[in-house]
Amino acid sequence: MSATPGRPALVREKRRSRLLLDTSVWIYHFQQHPEFGAAANRVLHDIESGVAEGLVSELSLLELTVHPLRLGRQDVADDYELLLTEFPHLVLVPATREILLDAAALRAAHGLRTPDAIHLATAIHGGATAVVTNDASWCRVREVRVIALAQYRSGQKE
C-alpha cells in the first residue's frame, strides 16, 4: 500500500522475539566455551542490538554469582549483577510468588528440576516467545517454545 501525502503507509511490523535466556547462555559467553561460546555471543548480540528482547530470571543472578563468591571474588559477582541489570533490551524478572507457584505446577507436570521450572515459569509470565537453553529436558515442556543453543548456533533462531 502506498502512502498518500501527509499519511504514512500502513506497515505490518514484525513482532520482535522475546527470549528468556537460561543461565547456561551467560556461562558459555563468560567462559567463551569452545563449542557454544559463539552461539551464546550471537544470542546476546541480538538482544543487545535490539533485534530481540531478552528476559532473565533473578534466579540466574544467584546461579551466576555463586562461583565467584566461592572464590572470594565479590568484584566479579558485582560485575555480573551490574551486567544483568544494565544490559540493553534485557529485563531481569523477579521471582514472584505467582511465578514460583506456576513453577511448582510445571515441575509436577513435567518432572523438571526446581531451577528449570522457575526459569520456564518466568518465561511464560514474561510473555517470552521462546527460551534459549542447552538443557534437553526443557523440550518436554509445551507451554513455551524451546530453542536449543545448538539451533541458534546454526542460525535457526525461529
C-alpha positions in Angstrom: 0.0 0.0 0.0 1.4 3.4 -0.9 1.3 6.4 1.3 -0.8 9.3 0.5 0.7 12.7 1.1 0.6 13.6 4.8 -0.2 10.0 5.8 2.3 7.2 6.4 1.9 3.9 4.7 0.5 1.1 6.7 3.4 -1.2 7.5 2.9 -4.5 9.1 5.6 -4.5 11.8 7.1 -7.9 12.7 7.0 -8.5 16.4 10.4 -8.9 17.9 11.2 -12.2 19.5 11.2 -12.1 23.3 13.7 -14.7 24.5 14.2 -15.9 28.0 17.9 -16.9 28.5 18.8 -19.8 30.6 21.8 -19.2 32.8 23.9 -21.5 30.6 23.9 -18.9 27.8 25.6 -16.5 30.1 28.1 -19.1 31.4 29.0 -20.1 27.8 29.5 -16.4 27.0 31.7 -15.7 30.0 33.8 -18.8 29.6 34.0 -18.4 25.8 33.1 -22.1 25.6 34.7 -23.7 22.6 31.5 -25.3 21.3 28.8 -22.9 22.4 30.5 -19.6 23.1 29.9 -18.2 19.6 26.2 -19.1 19.8 25.9 -17.5 23.2 27.6 -14.4 21.8 25.1 -14.3 18.9 22.1 -14.6 21.2 23.4 -11.8 23.4 24.3 -9.6 20.5 20.8 -10.0 19.1 19.4 -8.8 22.4 22.0 -6.0 22.9 21.3 -4.6 19.4 17.5 -4.8 19.9 16.9 -7.5 17.3 15.3 -9.4 20.1 14.1 -8.6 23.6 15.6 -10.6 26.4 14.3 -11.9 29.7 16.3 -13.4 32.5 15.1 -14.7 35.9 16.6 -13.3 39.0 17.5 -16.9 39.7 20.2 -16.5 37.0 21.7 -13.8 39.3 22.0 -16.4 42.1 23.3 -19.1 39.7 26.0 -16.8 38.2 27.3 -15.3 41.4 27.8 -18.5 43.4 31.1 -19.5 41.7 32.8 -16.1 42.0 31.7 -15.8 45.6 33.2 -19.2 46.4 36.5 -17.9 45.0 36.2 -14.7 47.2 35.6 -12.6 44.1 32.9 -10.2 45.2 34.0 -7.9 42.4 33.1 -10.4 39.7 29.8 -11.2 41.4 29.1 -7.4 41.4 30.0 -7.2 37.7 27.5 -10.0 36.9 24.8 -8.2 38.8 25.5 -4.9 37.1 25.5 -6.7 33.7 22.1 -8.3 34.2 20.6 -5.1 35.5 22.1 -2.8 32.8 22.2 -5.0 29.7 20.3 -3.3 26.8 16.9 -4.7 25.9 17.1 -7.2 28.8 14.6 -7.4 31.7 15.7 -9.0 35.0 12.4 -10.6 36.2 11.8 -11.0 39.9 10.9 -14.5 41.2 7.4 -13.7 42.4 5.1 -15.9 44.4 2.9 -16.4 41.2 6.0 -17.5 39.2 7.0 -19.9 42.0 3.5 -21.4 42.2 3.5 -21.9 38.4 7.0 -23.4 38.6 5.7 -25.9 41.1 2.9 -26.9 38.6 5.4 -27.2 35.8 7.7 -29.3 38.0 4.9 -31.6 38.9 3.6 -31.9 35.4 7.0 -32.4 33.6 9.4 -33.8 36.2 11.7 -30.7 36.0 14.3 -29.7 38.4 13.2 -26.7 40.6 15.6 -24.1 38.9 14.5 -25.2 35.4 10.8 -24.9 36.4 11.4 -21.4 37.8 13.1 -20.3 34.6 10.3 -21.7 32.4 7.6 -20.2 34.6 9.4 -16.8 34.3 9.4 -17.2 30.5 5.7 -17.8 30.5 4.9 -14.9 32.8 7.2 -12.6 30.9 5.5 -13.3 27.6 8.5 -15.0 26.1 8.1 -16.2 22.5 10.8 -18.8 23.3 13.5 -19.8 25.7 17.1 -20.4 24.8 18.9 -23.2 26.6 21.2 -26.2 26.2 19.1 -28.3 28.6 17.3 -31.1 26.6 14.9 -31.7 29.5 13.2 -28.4 28.7 11.9 -29.8 25.4 9.3 -31.8 27.4 7.5 -28.5 28.1 4.9 -27.4 25.6 3.8 -24.2 27.3 6.6 -22.2 25.7 8.9 -22.8 22.6 12.3 -24.1 23.4 15.3 -23.2 21.2 18.4 -25.3 21.8 21.5 -23.2 21.8 22.9 -25.5 19.1 20.0 -24.5 16.8 20.8 -20.8 17.5 24.4 -21.6 16.6 23.4 -22.8 13.2 21.2 -19.8 12.5 17.9 -21.4 13.2 16.6 -18.8 15.6 12.9 -19.3 14.8 
